[in-house]
Amino acid sequence: MVISEKVRKALNDQLNREIYSSYLYLSMATYFDAEGFKGFAHWMKKQAQEELTHAMKFYEYIYDRGGRVELEAIEKPPSNWNGIKDAFEAALKHEEFVTQSIYNILELASEEKDHATVSFLKWFVDEQVEEEDQVREILDLLEKANGQMSVIFQLDRYLGQRE
């Protein structure tokens, strides 16, 4: 069965959101690099790569279902934040937006009785739980650091080890 136009458009929009997510995290990496936090920058670069992987999953799936991908202009992301915590709060807010977007596509696919897309999206539902949890964990550690630079530098070093 070929994918419906409504579902194809929703998946294509999500593909473009995933590319924007990568762009946003790369912008956060540049912010952290400029501030001298190489570990936070490394973590964000890895996150940017992961988001491109997500975009490619949508890309391949659309073609697997007989659809066509349409790449849209990618909005310029912010480039400055009011500190480390502010950047990670923005990352969490963005991940929550992405989660809701995936839920919306899942609802549409269910309404369209597109069981293959429902199955495809389940991986993303689980992935979003992990994505939000990782950012919340970092925010929790930043909160506990309470501005103590020695603890923040340790966290920076720890996040620089992300593979």
Secondary structure, DSSP 8 states (H G I E B T S, - for coil): ----HHHHHHHHHHHHHHHHHHHHHHHHHHHHHHHT-HHHHHHHHHHHHHHHHHHHHHHHHHHHTT---------------SSHHHHHHHHHHHHHHHHHHHHHHHHHHHHTT-HHHHHHHHHHHHHHHHHHHHHHHHHHHHHHHTT-HHHHHHHHHHHTT--
